[in-house]
Amino acid sequence: MSLPVWDPDLDDVLVCRAVRTVTATVKTFVFAARTPQRFSFRAGQHLVFAFEIDPGGADGAEVLRSYTLSSPPTRPDTLSITVRRRSGGVVSTWLHHHLRPGMTVRAISEPLGEFTLEDHPAPRYLMLAGGSGITPFLSMLRGLHDHGHTADVVLVHAAHTTDDLIQRAELEVLAAETVGLRTVLVPSSDDGAWPGHRGRLSAAMLAQIAPDLAERTVLTCGPETFMADLQHQLVEFGCDPGNLHRESFTFADPAVALQLQGADPAEHPAHAGFPVEFAHLGRTVHCPPGSTVLQAAAAAGITLPSSCSQGLCGTCKSRLVSGEVDMQHAGGVRPKEIAQGRFLPCCSVPLTPLVVDRL
């Protein structure tokens, strides 16, 4: 008898099964559904989590974050995220210091994202990971290994020091056991004993590692400056921009008009903008013409949960009580959620006065 596929709309609670220390600042958190279910996703996708934490001494606050899955789809009984503790990071610090096996969290989205091999099929890949940007590639390479696939893949993992290289031993095993996979580890600094490449990644260094890099599809994940700098260098080096893909939220999707009862656009001309009422906060703000709901909130000093700000991660998902918006989303909200009145403030421009509330 096959297990049902996990659906966050039916039960969004996940149970922490294990916490594994990877480096001094990185841990992997393993989750399972509360009842026997299997997880279905593509390697490279992410989930939006809602964590109940108390960052400032209040009674408690729900904070939303999007984390890429580090476990492969070939191991569907559990899923995992690999998180680096960031200085001043509210969620990453809470995870490292407080989350233990047996505790529960909420995952409020199905797996999302297009940073996958299925979305970017190619005969040869160059994967560039900066620090914890190794996460989606761990999922991809573990899946290739589990399937026994032959893959023409060069993975380059850059980190500050040798101690910051994530899953170093496992990467060596994956390279040894996966035909066609080569892994190259590059610390920015070391004690002088490192036998391989070192220093800041550049197109010149990558050309030494993979002389045919201009013929490879390049996938990049890491800090935004890391990705932008490498993409600029690779284009100048002669790589086709169409073969360069990075894990950033810049996908486009057709507009989706979401309309609920209670708004009359004739009463408020569009050139003047529209009022937006945040019911759960008891505040109403003005949204200028062409501005998103998220931008209007920020301008009024209201902080809403957000991450990508371009309609992909789903972190800002809210309920539209009344009104109509032009929502340019990129997969962060599903059709059935739209039918239930959910929308993404980060990519929604009001077409009428709005009333917005929590989910």
Residue pairs with C-beta under 8 A, 6 or more apart in sequence:
2 38
3 36
3 37
3 38
4 37
4 38
5 37
5 38
5 39
5 40
6 33
6 37
6 38
6 39
6 40
7 110
8 107
8 108
8 109
8 110
9 336
11 33
11 34
11 35
12 50
12 106
12 107
12 108
13 33
13 34
13 104
13 105
13 106
14 31
14 32
14 33
14 34
14 79
14 104
14 105
14 106
14 107
15 31
15 32
15 33
15 34
15 102
15 103
15 104
16 29
16 30
16 31
16 99
16 100
16 101
16 102
16 103
16 104
16 105
17 30
17 31
17 32
17 78
17 101
18 28
18 29
18 30
18 101
19 27
19 28
19 29
19 30
19 99
19 100
19 101
20 27
20 28
20 29
20 30
21 27
22 28
22 82
22 166
22 167
23 163
23 164
23 165
23 166
24 163
25 84
25 85
25 164
26 82
26 83
26 84
26 85
26 132
26 166
27 82
27 83
27 85
27 95
27 96
28 70
28 80
28 81
28 82
28 83
29 80
29 81
29 82
29 83
29 95
29 99
30 71
30 78
30 79
30 80
31 78
31 79
31 80
31 81
31 105
31 107
32 77
32 78
32 79
33 39
34 104
38 76
38 77
39 73
39 76
39 77
39 78
39 79
39 111
40 73
40 76
40 111
41 69
41 73
41 79
41 110
41 111
42 73
42 111
42 113
42 116
42 117
42 118
42 119
43 69
43 72
43 73
43 116
43 117
43 136
43 139
43 140
43 142
43 143
44 68
44 113
44 115
44 116
44 117
44 119
44 136
44 139
44 140
44 247
45 68
45 69
45 111
45 112
45 113
45 115
45 116
46 66
46 67
46 68
46 69
46 111
46 112
46 113
46 313
47 66
47 67
47 69
47 79
47 81
47 107
47 109
47 110
47 111
47 112
48 64
48 65
48 66
48 107
48 108
48 109
48 112
48 307
48 313
48 314
48 315
48 317
48 332
49 64
49 65
49 66
49 67
49 81
49 105
49 106
49 107
49 108
50 62
50 63
50 64
50 105
50 106
50 107
50 108
51 62
51 63
51 64
51 65
51 91
51 94
51 95
51 105
51 106
52 60
52 61
52 62
53 60
53 61
53 62
53 63
53 90
53 91
53 94
53 98
54 60
54 61
55 61
55 63
55 90
55 94
63 90
63 91
63 305
64 108
64 305
64 307
64 315
64 316
65 91
65 307
65 315
66 112
66 307
66 308
66 313
66 314
66 315
67 81
67 83
67 135
68 81
68 113
68 115
68 135
68 136
68 139
68 221
68 247
69 79
69 80
69 81
69 111
69 135
69 136
69 139
70 80
70 81
70 82
70 135
70 136
70 138
70 139
71 78
71 79
71 80
71 139
71 142
72 139
72 140
72 142
72 143
72 146
73 139
73 143
74 142
74 143
74 146
74 147
75 142
75 146
81 135
82 132
82 134
82 135
82 138
82 166
82 167
83 92
83 95
83 96
83 132
84 92
84 131
84 132
85 92
85 93
85 95
85 96
86 92
86 93
99 105
108 314
108 317
108 359
109 314
109 317
109 332
110 334
112 312
112 313
112 314
112 331
112 332
113 247
113 312
113 331
114 251
114 331
115 136
115 219
115 221
115 245
115 246
115 247
116 140
117 125
117 140
120 217
120 219
120 245
122 216
122 217
122 243
123 152
124 152
124 153
124 212
124 215
124 216
124 217
125 151
125 152
125 153
125 154
125 216
125 217
125 218
125 219
126 153
126 154
126 156
126 206
126 210
126 213
126 216
126 217
126 218
126 219
127 137
127 140
127 153
127 154
127 155
127 156
127 218
127 219
127 220
128 156
128 158
128 201
128 206
128 218
128 219
128 220
128 221
128 222
128 230
129 137
129 155
129 156
129 157
129 158
129 220
129 221
129 222
130 158
130 159
130 201
130 220
130 221
130 222
130 223
130 226
130 227
131 158
131 159
131 160
131 164
131 166
131 222
131 223
131 226
132 166
132 222
133 220
133 221
133 222
133 223
133 226
133 227
133 247
134 157
134 166
134 167
134 221
135 221
136 221
136 247
137 155
137 157
137 219
137 221
138 166
138 167
138 170
141 153
141 155
141 171
141 174
141 178
141 181
142 174
144 151
144 153
144 178
144 181
145 174
145 177
145 178
149 178
150 178
150 179
150 180
151 178
151 179
151 180
151 181
152 180
153 178
153 180
153 181
153 182
154 182
154 183
154 184
154 209
154 210
154 216
155 171
155 175
155 181
155 182
155 183
155 184
156 183
156 184
156 186
156 201
156 206
156 209
157 165
157 166
157 171
157 183
157 184
157 185
157 186
158 186
158 187
158 188
158 200
158 201
158 222
158 226
159 165
159 166
159 185
159 186
159 187
159 188
160 187
160 188
160 189
161 187
161 188
161 189
161 190
162 168
162 185
162 187
162 190
162 194
164 187
165 185
165 187
168 185
171 183
171 185
172 183
174 181
174 183
175 181
175 182
175 183
184 196
184 197
184 209
185 196
186 196
186 197
186 198
186 199
186 201
186 205
187 194
187 198
188 198
188 199
188 200
189 198
189 199
190 198
197 205
197 208
197 209
199 205
201 226
201 230
202 230
202 233
203 213
203 230
203 233
203 234
203 236
203 237
204 237
206 213
206 230
206 234
207 213
207 237
210 216
213 234
213 237
213 239
214 237
214 238
214 239
214 240
216 243
217 243
217 245
218 234
218 239
218 243
218 244
218 245
219 245
219 246
219 247
220 226
220 227
220 230
220 231
220 244
220 245
220 246
220 247
221 227
221 246
221 247
224 248
227 246
227 247
227 248
231 241
231 244
231 246
234 244
235 241
235 244
248 308
249 307
249 308
249 309
249 310
249 311
249 312
249 313
249 330
250 310
251 310
251 311
251 312
251 330
251 331
252 328
252 330
253 311
253 328
253 329
253 330
253 331
254 328
255 326
255 327
255 328
256 327
256 328
256 329
256 338
257 324
257 325
257 326
257 327
257 351
258 320
258 324
258 325
258 327
258 338
258 341
258 343
258 348
259 323
259 324
260 320
260 321
260 322
260 323
260 324
260 341
261 322
262 321
262 322
262 323
262 355
263 322
263 323
263 324
263 352
263 353
263 354
264 352
265 324
265 351
265 352
267 353
268 274
268 275
268 352
268 353
270 289
270 351
271 289
272 289
273 286
273 287
273 288
273 289
273 291
273 350
274 286
274 287
274 323
274 350
274 351
274 352
274 353
274 354
275 284
275 285
275 286
275 287
275 353
275 354
276 284
276 285
276 286
276 287
276 293
276 296
276 297
276 350
276 353
276 354
276 356
277 283
277 284
277 353
277 354
277 355
277 356
278 284
278 285
278 297
278 302
278 356
278 357
279 321
279 355
279 356
279 357
280 357
280 358
281 302
283 300
283 302
285 296
285 297
285 299
285 300
285 302
286 296
286 300
287 293
287 295
287 296
287 349
287 350
287 354
288 296
290 349
291 299
291 349
292 345
292 346
292 347
292 348
292 349
293 325
293 345
293 346
293 348
293 349
293 350
293 354
293 356
294 304
294 306
294 309
294 316
294 345
294 346
297 303
297 304
297 345
298 304
304 316
304 318
304 345
305 315
305 316
306 315
306 316
306 345
306 346
307 313
307 315
307 316
308 315
308 332
308 346
309 346
309 347
310 330
310 346
310 347
311 327
311 328
311 329
311 330
311 331
311 332
311 333
311 344
311 346
311 347
312 329
312 330
312 331
312 332
313 332
314 332
314 333
314 344
315 332
316 344
316 345
316 346
317 332
317 333
317 337
317 342
317 343
317 344
317 359
318 342
318 343
318 344
318 345
318 356
318 357
318 358
318 359
319 341
319 342
319 343
319 356
319 357
319 358
319 359
320 341
320 342
320 343
320 354
320 355
320 356
321 341
321 354
321 355
321 356
321 357
322 353
322 354
322 355
323 350
323 351
323 352
323 353
323 354
323 355
324 350
324 351
324 352
324 354
325 343
325 348
325 349
325 350
325 351
325 354
326 348
326 349
326 351
327 333
327 338
327 343
327 344
327 347
327 348
328 347
328 348
328 349
329 344
329 347
330 347
332 344
332 347
333 342
333 343
333 344
342 359
345 356
